[in-house]
């Protein structure tokens, strides 16, 4: 092995890693507490038992709201993080899907099914990672909107 080639490549700086930890932690908290709160009124349901793990519906609701606000603040911070990278001319568009990704996906499936002997060469991010990033990115608008509607139903309905 060539000694000039690094064994590990750091894809994300510390700020991006912290953002990721906050995002997946708040997502899990929102999922677990939201599921329990949605069906807490059914006494023989597993979600009612799950609500007791969180200390009751009131505590689960507080956890859910705090996690939602933390997720929203993390997303807003991510926007400023991207703007700062662009300002420093350090924003690389390697996460943007390109036509090559369609070809890479096709070649990758051909490799999986044994019709190609070699895996395709991917850049810094492959098509699956790009899909995952953009699914979360645009999903934040859906999650944020629905959370806002549920948090302020009177204001939304008037």
Sine and cosine of phi, psi and omega as CSV:
sin_phi,cos_phi,sin_psi,cos_psi,sin_omega,cos_omega
0.00,0.00,0.66,-0.75,0.00,-1.00
-0.93,0.36,0.77,-0.64,-0.04,-1.00
-0.96,0.27,-0.24,0.97,0.01,-1.00
-0.99,0.11,-0.22,0.98,0.00,-1.00
-1.00,0.00,0.83,-0.55,-0.01,-1.00
-0.93,0.38,0.57,-0.82,0.02,-1.00
-0.94,0.33,-0.59,0.81,0.00,-1.00
-0.81,-0.58,0.58,-0.81,0.06,-1.00
-0.91,-0.42,0.81,-0.58,0.02,-1.00
-0.99,0.11,0.94,-0.35,-0.01,-1.00
-0.99,0.15,-0.57,0.82,-0.13,-0.99
-0.80,-0.60,0.61,-0.79,0.09,-1.00
-0.98,0.20,0.06,-1.00,-0.06,-1.00
-0.87,0.50,-0.66,0.75,0.00,-1.00
-0.87,0.49,-0.70,0.71,0.00,-1.00
-0.91,0.42,-0.61,0.79,0.02,-1.00
-0.92,0.39,-0.65,0.76,0.04,-1.00
-0.91,0.42,-0.68,0.74,0.05,-1.00
-0.84,0.54,-0.67,0.74,-0.02,-1.00
-0.91,0.42,-0.68,0.73,0.02,-1.00
-0.88,0.47,-0.70,0.71,0.02,-1.00
-0.89,0.46,-0.68,0.73,-0.04,-1.00
-0.88,0.47,-0.77,0.63,-0.07,-1.00
-0.96,0.28,-0.50,0.87,0.04,-1.00
-0.93,0.38,-0.73,0.69,0.01,-1.00
-0.92,0.39,-0.58,0.81,0.05,-1.00
-0.88,0.48,-0.71,0.71,0.02,-1.00
-0.90,0.43,-0.69,0.73,0.04,-1.00
-0.87,0.49,-0.69,0.72,0.02,-1.00
-0.90,0.44,-0.63,0.77,0.00,-1.00
-0.91,0.42,-0.76,0.65,-0.06,-1.00
-0.93,0.37,-0.71,0.71,-0.02,-1.00
-0.96,0.28,-0.60,0.80,0.00,-1.00
-0.90,0.43,-0.67,0.74,0.02,-1.00
-0.89,0.45,-0.71,0.71,0.01,-1.00
-0.90,0.44,-0.66,0.75,-0.01,-1.00
-0.94,0.35,-0.58,0.81,-0.03,-1.00
-0.88,0.47,-0.63,0.78,-0.09,-1.00
-0.89,-0.45,0.36,0.93,-0.05,-1.00
-0.91,0.41,-0.39,0.92,-0.06,-1.00
-0.96,0.27,-0.21,0.98,0.01,-1.00
-1.00,-0.05,0.95,-0.30,-0.18,-0.98
-0.91,0.42,-0.50,0.87,-0.04,-1.00
-0.99,-0.12,0.21,0.98,-0.05,-1.00
-1.00,0.01,0.46,-0.89,0.03,-1.00
-0.89,0.45,-0.49,0.87,0.00,-1.00
-0.93,0.37,-0.48,0.88,0.08,-1.00
-0.91,0.42,-0.64,0.77,0.08,-1.00
-0.91,0.41,-0.61,0.79,-0.01,-1.00
-0.90,0.43,-0.61,0.79,0.02,-1.00
-0.89,0.47,-0.57,0.82,0.03,-1.00
-0.91,0.42,-0.48,0.88,0.06,-1.00
-0.89,0.46,-0.58,0.81,-0.03,-1.00
-1.00,0.09,-0.07,1.00,0.04,-1.00
0.99,-0.12,0.33,0.94,0.02,-1.00
0.96,-0.27,0.20,-0.98,-0.08,-1.00
-0.91,0.42,-0.60,0.80,-0.03,-1.00
-0.90,0.43,-0.74,0.68,0.01,-1.00
-0.91,0.42,-0.67,0.74,0.03,-1.00
-0.88,0.48,-0.61,0.79,0.04,-1.00
-0.91,0.42,-0.64,0.77,0.04,-1.00
-0.91,0.41,-0.71,0.71,0.04,-1.00
-0.86,0.51,-0.68,0.73,-0.02,-1.00
-0.88,0.47,-0.71,0.70,-0.01,-1.00
-0.92,0.38,-0.67,0.75,0.02,-1.00
-0.90,0.44,-0.67,0.74,0.03,-1.00
-0.90,0.43,-0.62,0.78,0.02,-1.00
-0.90,0.43,-0.68,0.73,0.03,-1.00
-0.92,0.40,-0.65,0.76,0.02,-1.00
-0.89,0.45,-0.65,0.76,0.02,-1.00
-0.90,0.43,-0.68,0.73,0.02,-1.00
-0.89,0.46,-0.70,0.72,0.03,-1.00
-0.90,0.43,-0.60,0.80,0.06,-1.00
-0.89,0.45,-0.66,0.75,0.02,-1.00
-0.92,0.40,-0.68,0.73,0.03,-1.00
-0.90,0.44,-0.69,0.73,0.05,-1.00
-0.85,0.52,-0.64,0.77,-0.01,-1.00
-0.87,0.48,-0.59,0.81,0.03,-1.00
-0.90,0.43,-0.69,0.72,0.04,-1.00
-0.92,0.38,-0.57,0.82,0.07,-1.00
-0.87,0.49,-0.72,0.70,0.03,-1.00
-0.91,0.42,-0.68,0.74,0.04,-1.00
-0.88,0.47,-0.63,0.78,0.03,-1.00
-0.91,0.40,-0.65,0.76,0.07,-1.00
-0.88,0.48,-0.66,0.75,0.02,-1.00
-0.91,0.42,-0.65,0.76,0.02,-1.00
-0.88,0.48,-0.64,0.77,0.00,-1.00
-0.99,0.15,0.04,1.00,-0.04,-1.00
0.88,0.48,0.54,0.84,-0.02,-1.00
-0.92,-0.39,0.07,1.00,0.01,-1.00
-0.99,0.13,0.90,-0.44,0.04,-1.00
-0.98,-0.22,0.65,-0.76,-0.05,-1.00
-1.00,0.00,0.50,0.86,-0.01,-1.00
-0.95,0.33,-0.25,0.97,0.00,-1.00
-1.00,0.00,-0.12,0.99,0.00,-1.00
-0.99,0.16,0.79,-0.61,0.03,-1.00
-0.89,0.46,0.66,-0.75,-0.01,-1.00
-0.78,-0.62,0.27,-0.96,0.04,-1.00
-0.83,0.56,-0.53,0.85,0.03,-1.00
-0.86,0.51,-0.48,0.88,-0.01,-1.00
-0.90,0.43,-0.57,0.82,0.05,-1.00
-0.91,0.42,-0.69,0.72,0.03,-1.00
-0.90,0.43,-0.68,0.73,0.04,-1.00
-0.87,0.49,-0.67,0.74,0.02,-1.00
-0.89,0.46,-0.71,0.70,0.02,-1.00
-0.87,0.50,-0.75,0.67,0.01,-1.00
-0.90,0.45,-0.59,0.81,0.01,-1.00
-0.91,0.41,-0.68,0.74,0.06,-1.00
-0.91,0.41,-0.62,0.79,0.06,-1.00
-0.88,0.47,-0.64,0.77,0.06,-1.00
-0.91,0.42,-0.71,0.71,0.00,-1.00
-0.85,0.52,-0.63,0.77,-0.05,-1.00
-1.00,0.03,0.05,1.00,0.09,-1.00
1.00,0.09,0.24,0.97,0.00,-1.00
-1.00,-0.03,-0.11,0.99,0.08,-1.00
-0.74,-0.67,0.60,-0.80,0.00,-1.00
-1.00,0.06,-0.41,0.91,-0.07,-1.00
-0.91,-0.42,0.60,-0.80,0.12,-0.99
-0.95,0.31,0.47,-0.88,0.08,-1.00
-0.95,0.32,0.44,-0.90,0.08,-1.00
-1.00,0.06,0.80,-0.60,0.03,-1.00
-0.96,-0.28,0.45,-0.89,0.11,-0.99
-0.98,0.21,-0.51,-0.86,-0.03,-1.00
-0.88,0.48,-0.63,0.78,0.04,-1.00
-0.81,-0.58,0.70,-0.72,0.05,-1.00
-1.00,0.01,0.08,-1.00,-0.08,-1.00
-0.87,0.49,-0.54,0.84,0.00,-1.00
-0.94,0.34,-0.65,0.76,0.01,-1.00
-0.93,0.37,-0.62,0.79,0.04,-1.00
-0.91,0.42,-0.69,0.72,0.04,-1.00
-0.87,0.50,-0.69,0.72,-0.02,-1.00
-0.89,0.46,-0.71,0.71,0.00,-1.00
-0.88,0.48,-0.75,0.66,-0.07,-1.00
-0.95,0.30,-0.48,0.88,0.08,-1.00
-0.90,0.43,-0.69,0.73,0.04,-1.00
-0.93,0.38,-0.68,0.73,-0.05,-1.00
-0.86,0.52,-0.80,0.60,-0.02,-1.00
-0.97,0.24,-0.45,0.90,0.08,-1.00
-0.90,0.43,-0.44,0.90,0.04,-1.00
-0.88,0.47,-0.58,0.81,0.03,-1.00
-0.92,0.38,-0.63,0.78,0.01,-1.00
-0.94,0.34,-0.76,0.65,0.00,-1.00
-0.89,0.46,-0.72,0.70,-0.01,-1.00
-0.89,0.46,-0.67,0.74,0.01,-1.00
-0.90,0.43,-0.74,0.67,-0.02,-1.00
-0.91,0.42,-0.62,0.79,0.06,-1.00
-0.90,0.43,-0.65,0.76,0.04,-1.00
-0.90,0.43,-0.68,0.73,0.01,-1.00
-0.89,0.46,-0.66,0.75,-0.01,-1.00
-0.96,0.28,-0.52,0.85,-0.01,-1.00
-0.97,0.25,-0.51,0.86,-0.06,-1.00
-0.77,-0.64,0.91,0.42,-0.10,-1.00
-0.92,0.39,-0.58,0.82,-0.03,-1.00
-0.93,0.38,-0.71,0.70,0.00,-1.00
-0.90,0.44,-0.63,0.78,-0.02,-1.00
-0.94,0.33,-0.62,0.79,-0.08,-1.00
-0.99,0.13,-0.17,0.99,-0.03,-1.00
-0.99,-0.10,0.00,0.00,0.00,0.00
